[in-house]
């Protein structure tokens, strides 16, 4: 369900501080702007499209140190 996925994206972006709108599962200018702000903060091209590169950046932003790594700590 696309609205459920968009709602989850809105929630995650909100928790990360990029989205301040209502979590309603709808695609609109506020969610596109939030994706652009995320992209800008991570040094990515500001397309406003939630692509694979943006997903990876958001995962890193949200999960931070909890991401699995092969590097010793």
MOPAC internal coordinates of N, CA, C and O (Angstrom, degrees):
PM7 1SCF
backbone

  N    0.0000 0     0.00 0     0.00 0    0    0    0
  C    1.4536 1     0.00 0     0.00 0    1    0    0
  C    1.5320 1   108.96 1     0.00 0    2    1    0
  O    1.2310 1   120.60 1   -60.04 1    3    2    1
  N    1.3262 1   116.47 1   119.96 1    3    2    1
  C    1.4632 1   121.47 1  -175.56 1    5    3    2
  C    1.5233 1   111.93 1   -65.23 1    6    5    3
  O    1.2310 1   119.61 1   142.66 1    7    6    5
  N    1.3335 1   118.35 1   -37.34 1    7    6    5
  C    1.4636 1   119.77 1  -178.67 1    9    7    6
  C    1.5260 1   111.19 1   -67.15 1   10    9    7
  O    1.2310 1   120.17 1   145.26 1   11   10    9
  N    1.3370 1   117.28 1   -34.74 1   11   10    9
  C    1.4573 1   120.86 1   176.44 1   13   11   10
  C    1.5235 1   109.64 1   -65.45 1   14   13   11
  O    1.2310 1   120.24 1   137.34 1   15   14   13
  N    1.3244 1   117.15 1   -42.66 1   15   14   13
  C    1.4604 1   121.07 1   178.88 1   17   15   14
  C    1.5261 1   111.20 1   -64.85 1   18   17   15
  O    1.2310 1   120.01 1   137.80 1   19   18   17
  N    1.3140 1   117.58 1   -42.20 1   19   18   17
  C    1.4645 1   120.74 1   178.17 1   21   19   18
  C    1.5243 1   110.92 1   -66.51 1   22   21   19
  O    1.2310 1   120.70 1   143.59 1   23   22   21
  N    1.3126 1   116.26 1   -36.41 1   23   22   21
  C    1.4586 1   119.93 1   176.97 1   25   23   22
  C    1.5212 1   111.07 1   -63.35 1   26   25   23
  O    1.2310 1   120.61 1   138.29 1   27   26   25
  N    1.3138 1   116.44 1   -41.71 1   27   26   25
  C    1.4606 1   120.88 1   178.20 1   29   27   26
  C    1.5304 1   109.95 1   -64.88 1   30   29   27
  O    1.2310 1   120.41 1   137.10 1   31   30   29
  N    1.3357 1   116.82 1   -42.90 1   31   30   29
  C    1.4650 1   120.95 1   177.40 1   33   31   30
  C    1.5237 1   110.09 1   -59.98 1   34   33   31
  O    1.2310 1   120.23 1   134.98 1   35   34   33
  N    1.3288 1   117.17 1   -45.02 1   35   34   33
  C    1.4623 1   120.65 1   178.82 1   37   35   34
  C    1.5273 1   110.87 1   -59.60 1   38   37   35
  O    1.2310 1   120.66 1   136.51 1   39   38   37
  N    1.3278 1   116.34 1   -43.49 1   39   38   37
  C    1.4610 1   120.87 1  -179.92 1   41   39   38
  C    1.5184 1   111.44 1   -62.64 1   42   41   39
  O    1.2310 1   120.31 1   134.48 1   43   42   41
  N    1.3276 1   117.02 1   -45.52 1   43   42   41
  C    1.4635 1   121.01 1  -178.93 1   45   43   42
  C    1.5294 1   110.57 1   -66.19 1   46   45   43
  O    1.2310 1   120.52 1   136.36 1   47   46   45
  N    1.3328 1   116.60 1   -43.64 1   47   46   45
  C    1.4639 1   119.79 1   177.61 1   49   47   46
  C    1.5312 1   111.00 1   -63.77 1   50   49   47
  O    1.2310 1   120.50 1   144.29 1   51   50   49
  N    1.3168 1   116.64 1   -35.71 1   51   50   49
  C    1.4617 1   121.22 1   178.26 1   53   51   50
  C    1.5306 1   109.99 1   -65.84 1   54   53   51
  O    1.2310 1   120.53 1   133.92 1   55   54   53
  N    1.3221 1   116.59 1   -46.08 1   55   54   53
  C    1.4635 1   121.13 1   179.41 1   57   55   54
  C    1.5308 1   111.60 1   -62.99 1   58   57   55
  O    1.2310 1   120.60 1   148.82 1   59   58   57
  N    1.3380 1   116.46 1   -31.18 1   59   58   57
  C    1.4635 1   120.88 1   179.73 1   61   59   58
  C    1.5306 1   111.84 1   -84.42 1   62   61   59
  O    1.2310 1   120.19 1   175.38 1   63   62   61
  N    1.3488 1   117.25 1    -4.62 1   63   62   61
  C    1.4561 1   120.94 1   176.29 1   65   63   62
  C    1.5157 1   115.53 1    88.80 1   66   65   63
  O    1.2310 1   119.73 1  -164.31 1   67   66   65
  N    1.3199 1   118.11 1    15.69 1   67   66   65
  C    1.4639 1   120.71 1  -178.34 1   69   67   66
  C    1.5231 1   113.53 1  -102.87 1   70   69   67
  O    1.2310 1   119.78 1   160.06 1   71   70   69
  N    1.3331 1   118.02 1   -19.94 1   71   70   69
  C    1.4660 1   122.15 1  -175.54 1   73   71   70
  C    1.5144 1   109.01 1  -123.95 1   74   73   71
  O    1.2310 1   120.65 1   -51.14 1   75   74   73
  N    1.3422 1   116.36 1   128.86 1   75   74   73
  C    1.4585 1   119.44 1   179.71 1   77   75   74
  C    1.5289 1   112.28 1  -120.69 1   78   77   75
  O    1.2310 1   120.82 1  -162.46 1   79   78   77
  N    1.3188 1   116.03 1    17.54 1   79   78   77
  C    1.4600 1   120.50 1  -179.70 1   81   79   78
  C    1.5126 1   112.11 1   -90.72 1   82   81   79
  O    1.2310 1   121.20 1     6.88 1   83   82   81
  N    1.3192 1   115.30 1  -173.12 1   83   82   81
  C    1.4542 1   122.86 1   178.08 1   85   83   82
  C    1.5196 1   108.78 1   -80.13 1   86   85   83
  O    1.2310 1   120.30 1   -40.80 1   87   86   85
  N    1.3163 1   117.02 1   139.20 1   87   86   85
  C    1.4642 1   121.51 1   175.77 1   89   87   86
  C    1.5262 1   106.49 1   -83.03 1   90   89   87
  O    1.2310 1   121.29 1   -80.31 1   91   90   89
  N    1.3391 1   115.15 1    99.69 1   91   90   89
  C    1.4574 1   120.26 1  -176.11 1   93   91   90
  C    1.5265 1   113.41 1  -129.06 1   94   93   91
  O    1.2310 1   120.10 1  -178.79 1   95   94   93
  N    1.3373 1   117.42 1     1.21 1   95   94   93
  C    1.4612 1   120.20 1   178.32 1   97   95   94
  C    1.5123 1   114.29 1    73.12 1   98   97   95
  O    1.2310 1   120.05 1  -163.68 1   99   98   97
  N    1.3305 1   117.52 1    16.32 1   99   98   97
  C    1.4665 1   120.88 1  -179.16 1  101   99   98
  C    1.5231 1   110.63 1  -110.14 1  102  101   99
  O    1.2310 1   121.60 1   -38.95 1  103  102  101
  N    1.3130 1   114.55 1   141.05 1  103  102  101
  C    1.4566 1   121.06 1   176.69 1  105  103  102
  C    1.5249 1   108.38 1   -85.70 1  106  105  103
  O    1.2310 1   120.88 1   -50.05 1  107  106  105
  N    1.3142 1   115.91 1   129.95 1  107  106  105
  C    1.4560 1   119.96 1  -179.81 1  109  107  106
  C    1.5154 1   109.51 1  -160.54 1  110  109  107
  O    1.2310 1   120.80 1     5.09 1  111  110  109
  N    1.3210 1   116.08 1  -174.91 1  111  110  109
  C    1.4620 1   120.26 1  -176.25 1  113  111  110
  C    1.5288 1   113.74 1   -62.58 1  114  113  111
  O    1.2310 1   119.43 1   148.44 1  115  114  113
  N    1.3294 1   118.69 1   -31.56 1  115  114  113
  C    1.4732 1   119.99 1  -179.35 1  117  115  114
  C    1.5223 1   111.45 1   -67.79 1  118  117  115
  O    1.2310 1   120.03 1   140.89 1  119  118  117
  N    1.3197 1   117.55 1   -39.11 1  119  118  117
  C    1.4689 1   119.81 1   180.00 1  121  119  118
  C    1.5312 1   109.54 1   -72.33 1  122  121  119
  O    1.2310 1   120.34 1   141.89 1  123  122  121
  N    1.3270 1   116.95 1   -38.11 1  123  122  121
  C    1.4647 1   120.68 1   177.28 1  125  123  122
  C    1.5235 1   110.39 1   -62.82 1  126  125  123
  O    1.2310 1   120.36 1   137.46 1  127  126  125
  N    1.3309 1   116.92 1   -42.54 1  127  126  125
  C    1.4685 1   120.50 1   177.34 1  129  127  126
  C    1.5313 1   111.18 1   -64.41 1  130  129  127
  O    1.2310 1   120.38 1   141.75 1  131  130  129
  N    1.3225 1   116.88 1   -38.25 1  131  130  129
  C    1.4625 1   120.41 1   178.49 1  133  131  130
  C    1.5259 1   110.58 1   -63.69 1  134  133  131
  O    1.2310 1   120.46 1   138.60 1  135  134  133
  N    1.3241 1   116.72 1   -41.40 1  135  134  133
  C    1.4742 1   120.82 1   177.86 1  137  135  134
  C    1.5249 1   109.52 1   -63.96 1  138  137  135
  O    1.2310 1   120.24 1   139.27 1  139  138  137
  N    1.3301 1   117.14 1   -40.73 1  139  138  137
  C    1.4746 1   120.24 1   177.45 1  141  139  138
  C    1.5316 1   111.57 1   -62.39 1  142  141  139
  O    1.2310 1   120.47 1   138.58 1  143  142  141
  N    1.3307 1   116.71 1   -41.42 1  143  142  141
  C    1.4709 1   119.80 1   178.35 1  145  143  142
  C    1.5267 1   110.85 1   -63.65 1  146  145  143
  O    1.2310 1   120.44 1   138.56 1  147  146  145
  N    1.3185 1   116.77 1   -41.44 1  147  146  145
  C    1.4625 1   120.44 1   175.90 1  149  147  146
  C    1.5229 1   109.86 1   -60.31 1  150  149  147
  O    1.2310 1   120.63 1   131.37 1  151  150  149
  N    1.3336 1   116.40 1   -48.63 1  151  150  149
  C    1.4662 1   120.71 1  -179.34 1  153  151  150
  C    1.5285 1   110.82 1   -59.33 1  154  153  151
  O    1.2310 1   120.04 1   136.37 1  155  154  153
  N    1.3214 1   117.52 1   -43.63 1  155  154  153
  C    1.4567 1   120.93 1  -179.66 1  157  155  154
  C    1.5320 1   110.22 1   -63.51 1  158  157  155
  O    1.2310 1   120.18 1   137.84 1  159  158  157
  N    1.3239 1   117.25 1   -42.16 1  159  158  157
  C    1.4645 1   120.47 1  -177.97 1  161  159  158
  C    1.5230 1   112.27 1   -66.36 1  162  161  159
  O    1.2310 1   120.26 1   155.74 1  163  162  161
  N    1.3178 1   117.11 1   -24.26 1  163  162  161
  C    1.4618 1   121.61 1  -178.29 1  165  163  162
  C    1.5281 1   111.98 1  -101.72 1  166  165  163
  O    1.2310 1   120.01 1  -175.30 1  167  166  165
  N    1.3430 1   117.58 1     4.70 1  167  166  165
  C    1.4588 1   120.79 1   178.50 1  169  167  166
  C    1.5212 1   113.98 1    73.71 1  170  169  167
  O    1.2310 1   120.69 1  -154.34 1  171  170  169
  N    1.3219 1   116.29 1    25.66 1  171  170  169
  C    1.4703 1   121.13 1   179.44 1  173  171  170
  C    1.5253 1   109.94 1   -97.04 1  174  173  171
  O    1.2310 1   120.31 1   -18.73 1  175  174  173
  N    1.3383 1   117.01 1   161.27 1  175  174  173
  C    1.4702 1   119.11 1   173.35 1  177  175  174
  C    1.5277 1   109.78 1   -59.73 1  178  177  175
  O    1.2310 1   120.57 1   -46.07 1  179  178  177
  N    1.3299 1   116.52 1   133.93 1  179  178  177
  C    1.4674 1   121.57 1  -176.81 1  181  179  178
  C    1.5202 1   111.19 1   -84.89 1  182  181  179
  O    1.2310 1   120.76 1  -101.38 1  183  182  181
  N    1.3158 1   116.15 1    78.62 1  183  182  181
  C    1.4589 1   121.07 1  -178.99 1  185  183  182
  C    1.5190 1   112.97 1   -91.93 1  186  185  183
  O    1.2310 1   120.05 1   154.19 1  187  186  185
  N    1.3327 1   117.51 1   -25.81 1  187  186  185
  C    1.4565 1   120.91 1  -174.92 1  189  187  186
  C    1.5125 1   112.75 1    80.38 1  190  189  187
  O    1.2310 1   120.74 1   179.87 1  191  190  189
  N    1.3261 1   116.19 1    -0.13 1  191  190  189
  C    1.4639 1   121.74 1   179.34 1  193  191  190
  C    1.5223 1   109.09 1   -98.30 1  194  193  191
  O    1.2310 1   120.69 1   -48.43 1  195  194  193
  N    1.3188 1   116.29 1   131.57 1  195  194  193
  C    1.4568 1   120.72 1  -179.61 1  197  195  194
  C    1.5282 1   108.97 1   -84.09 1  198  197  195
  O    1.2310 1   121.52 1   -95.73 1  199  198  197
  N    1.3365 1   114.70 1    84.27 1  199  198  197
  C    1.4614 1   121.13 1  -177.54 1  201  199  198
  C    1.5319 1   110.35 1   -97.71 1  202  201  199
  O    1.2310 1   120.56 1     5.13 1  203  202  201
  N    1.3284 1   116.54 1  -174.87 1  203  202  201
  C    1.4696 1   121.37 1  -176.50 1  205  203  202
  C    1.5301 1   111.88 1   -62.28 1  206  205  203
  O    1.2310 1   119.96 1   140.35 1  207  206  205
  N    1.3178 1   117.68 1   -39.65 1  207  206  205
  C    1.4612 1   121.26 1   179.94 1  209  207  206
  C    1.5327 1   110.78 1   -65.80 1  210  209  207
  O    1.2310 1   120.72 1   139.84 1  211  210  209
  N    1.3197 1   116.22 1   -40.16 1  211  210  209
  C    1.4603 1   121.07 1   178.34 1  213  211  210
  C    1.5253 1   110.20 1   -68.16 1  214  213  211
  O    1.2310 1   120.46 1   141.16 1  215  214  213
  N    1.3249 1   116.72 1   -38.84 1  215  214  213
  C    1.4653 1   120.99 1   176.55 1  217  215  214
  C    1.5318 1   110.27 1   -59.50 1  218  217  215
  O    1.2310 1   120.66 1   134.52 1  219  218  217
  N    1.3286 1   116.35 1   -45.48 1  219  218  217
  C    1.4633 1   120.80 1   179.78 1  221  219  218
  C    1.5300 1   110.37 1   -62.69 1  222  221  219
  O    1.2310 1   120.09 1   138.21 1  223  222  221
  N    1.3271 1   117.44 1   -41.79 1  223  222  221
  C    1.4660 1   121.28 1   179.30 1  225  223  222
  C    1.5205 1   110.83 1   -64.69 1  226  225  223
  O    1.2310 1   120.09 1   137.50 1  227  226  225
  N    1.3306 1   117.43 1   -42.50 1  227  226  225
  C    1.4562 1   120.84 1   179.07 1  229  227  226
  C    1.5191 1   110.48 1   -65.73 1  230  229  227
  O    1.2310 1   120.38 1   139.93 1  231  230  229
  N    1.3148 1   116.88 1   -40.07 1  231  230  229
  C    1.4643 1   120.31 1   177.73 1  233  231  230
  C    1.5184 1   110.36 1   -59.63 1  234  233  231
  O    1.2310 1   120.53 1   136.48 1  235  234  233
  N    1.3185 1   116.60 1   -43.52 1  235  234  233
  C    1.4613 1   120.72 1   179.01 1  237  235  234
  C    1.5203 1   110.33 1   -65.23 1  238  237  235
  O    1.2310 1   120.21 1   137.37 1  239  238  237
  N    1.3235 1   117.20 1   -42.63 1  239  238  237
  C    1.4637 1   122.54 1  -179.87 1  241  239  238
  C    1.5324 1   110.56 1   -61.54 1  242  241  239
  O    1.2310 1   120.40 1   134.92 1  243  242  241
  N    1.3203 1   116.85 1   -45.08 1  243  242  241
  C    1.4562 1   121.50 1  -174.70 1  245  243  242
  C    1.5262 1   111.51 1   -78.72 1  246  245  243
  O    1.2310 1   120.55 1   135.68 1  247  246  245
  N    1.3269 1   116.56 1   -44.32 1  247  246  245
  C    1.4598 1   119.77 1  -175.00 1  249  247  246
  C    1.5205 1   112.70 1   -83.49 1  250  249  247
  O    1.2310 1   120.72 1   150.58 1  251  250  249
  N    1.3406 1   116.22 1   -29.42 1  251  250  249
  C    1.4577 1   121.11 1   177.41 1  253  251  250
  C    1.5172 1   113.43 1    51.07 1  254  253  251
  O    1.2310 1   120.65 1    56.99 1  255  254  253
  N    1.3145 1   116.37 1  -123.01 1  255  254  253
  C    1.4678 1   121.95 1  -175.15 1  257  255  254
  C    1.5223 1   112.38 1   -69.83 1  258  257  255
  O    1.2310 1   119.28 1   168.69 1  259  258  257
  N    1.3062 1   118.98 1   -11.31 1  259  258  257
  C    1.4572 1   120.42 1  -179.47 1  261  259  258
  C    1.5206 1   113.17 1   -80.45 1  262  261  259
  O    1.2310 1   120.30 1   174.08 1  263  262  261
  N    1.3230 1   117.04 1    -5.92 1  263  262  261
  C    1.4601 1   119.65 1   178.39 1  265  263  262
  C    1.5148 1   110.04 1   -65.77 1  266  265  263
  O    1.2310 1   120.03 1   -40.68 1  267  266  265
  N    1.3238 1   117.54 1   139.32 1  267  266  265
  C    1.4471 1   119.04 1   176.24 1  269  267  266
  C    1.5231 1   110.68 1   -64.77 1  270  269  267
  O    1.2310 1   120.96 1   -32.94 1  271  270  269
  N    1.3034 1   115.77 1   147.06 1  271  270  269
  C    1.4546 1   120.51 1  -178.60 1  273  271  270
  C    1.5224 1   109.69 1  -146.37 1  274  273  271
  O    1.2310 1   120.94 1   -29.41 1  275  274  273
  N    1.3223 1   115.82 1   150.59 1  275  274  273
  C    1.4530 1   120.62 1   175.42 1  277  275  274
  C    1.5161 1   111.06 1   -90.96 1  278  277  275
  O    1.2310 1   120.22 1   171.83 1  279  278  277
  N    1.3236 1   117.19 1    -8.17 1  279  278  277
  C    1.4582 1   121.29 1   179.45 1  281  279  278
  C    1.5156 1   110.79 1   -77.97 1  282  281  279
  O    1.2310 1   120.38 1   -39.19 1  283  282  281
  N    1.3424 1   116.88 1   140.81 1  283  282  281
  C    1.4655 1   118.35 1   175.67 1  285  283  282
  C    1.5235 1   110.18 1   -69.32 1  286  285  283
  O    1.2310 1   120.79 1   -31.62 1  287  286  285
  N    1.3045 1   116.09 1   148.38 1  287  286  285
  C    1.4759 1   120.72 1  -179.06 1  289  287  286
  C    1.4880 1   110.81 1  -100.73 1  290  289  287
  O    1.2310 1   120.10 1   180.00 1  291  290  289

